[in-house]
């Protein structure tokens, strides 16, 4: 991973293959900042992190996000917060690529 402090997120977007595309911008014991791109129909299965908080920030497209018992279609500009121990996931049920940032803390 390079030592980059200022990043234009959209410069890193790539069309996913059989699996969603992932790119890590920053990773330490305290924090992970990554980019995810899901093609239509791709899913990040519902899962949970017992000791890690997570948030998603939708950059482009839209998808169906699950946090706990709640589900909502979220598009560009939406922030989705999943506290530690709360199941969460996302499905691209749209027609376009779904691009979002993922931030997890702590990450180690």
N, C-alpha and C positions, 0 to 999 in steps of 0.2 A: 504494500500500500504506500502511495506517495505521501509526501509531506505537503498537503494542500490545505490551505486555510479558507480559501474562498472558492466555491464550487457552483457552477451553473449545472444544476441537477439534470436538466434536459439534454445536456451534452453527452450524458452517459446512457441514455435510454437505448436499448436494443430490443428487437423483436425476440420474444422467447421461442424456444424450440419445443420439444416435447414436455419440458419442465419449465416453470416460470423462470424468468431471468432475474438474477440477483447480483448486486454490486455493493461492496462495503466501502464507504467513504472514510470511516474512522472506526477503530476498534481498540478498546483498552479494557482493563479489569472493571472499570466503572461505567463504560458506555459503549454501545454499538449504534452507529448511524449507517443505515443501508438504504438501497433503492431496490424496489421490486417492480417487475412488469409482468402482468398476467394477460395472456391472450384470452379472447372470448372462450368461455367454457372452462378455463383453468381455475383451480381452487387451491387455497391454502387451508387445509383441513382445520377444524376447530381443535384447539389445543390450549394448554395453559402453562404458565411459568410460575412456580410456587413462590419464588423469591425475587422475581423481576417484574418491574412495571414496564409497560410498553405503550407506545402510541403510534398510530398511523396518520400520515398527512397525505391526502389525495392531491396529486399533481395534475393528472389528466385522466380522462375517462370517468367511468362510474362502475361501482360494484356493490354487492350486497355484503355488508359487514355485520358480524355477529359479535356481541359482547355480553356474556352471561346469557340471560333469557331474552335479550333485546336484539332485533335485527332491523337494519335500515339500509336503504340504498343511499350511497354517498358519492358525490361528485367532487370535481376540482374545488379546492379551498376548504374542504371538510376535514376536521380533526377528530379522530376516534381514539378514545383513551381506554386502555385495558389494564386496570390495576393488577398487581401480583395476585395469583390464585384465582383469577376470573377467566373462564374459558373464552376464547376469541378465535376468529378466523375470517376469511374473506373469499368470496366467489365472484369472478367476473361473469356476470349474467348479461352484460351489454354486448354491443356489436363492435366496439373498438378496444384497443389496448387499454388496460387499467394500469396506471403508473402511480406509485405511492412511495413515500418515505416511511421507513420503519426505524424507530428509536427504542432501544431496550436499555434499562439501567436497573441495577448494576449488571454488567456483562462479564462474567469471568468465572 
